[in-house]
């Protein structure tokens, strides 16, 4: 099963594409065409993740979503008062649609990408990559470690994007 985050117009949706028939899905401002054997289903809307940037699933099927605050202040100003966040979406009733959203981590610099790996969420939030861990199972990252600092913040969104897990088990 493939899961896609799709932003169209002012509405953002999380879509699941699974193997069935090929099709085009029309939205108000665009058409999404999926490869043969896929179908698209709406599983979350802006009520749960207002401004999603990226997401990563854990082994329980929960989705960690980096969420923008909508601010377009200059980077130096955002560094003094970071107001973006990481949300955790969950399907609590087992119907295949997310129905619960909690703020997993707040006060983040613009989170451009995330990776769930080995019990933690690694978030690219220029100029750093943060390792966020919920050690007491209260749905909030209570341990925040600046895992990597690139010291590059140009303000043109080319600074630092998503951490990836390589086939060798290393994070890139």
C-alpha angles and dihedrals in degrees: 000000000000121000121202134191109216126187116195122168111314093332122085121193138182109224131192118213115196134172111280125094131345116248148151117246116205122211128178095270105020148013122240116210117194128195121265110287098032134106130189125228129178110238103161137018138195091282089074101033112016099185110013119187104174141339145203131195126227123214091268093059095253114142122223108206126191105221127197121221090218092245118142097185117142114276095250090056092046091051090060092049111018109191106173124103151196117241129198116215121198138183100222099174098045097239094126094254126101111245104164130062126182131177102249094180130002134186093049127155110243102309107216100173145358142200128197108215134159098340099319140082115233109205126193102217107160128273089021146037111225127204107214120191134178102211098171100044096241094129092253129101102244094173118059118179123181093228097180133007116198095182088216120119114154099160095232098099094251095099108096128340135176127346111229131201110231126213087254091062094252123126114238 
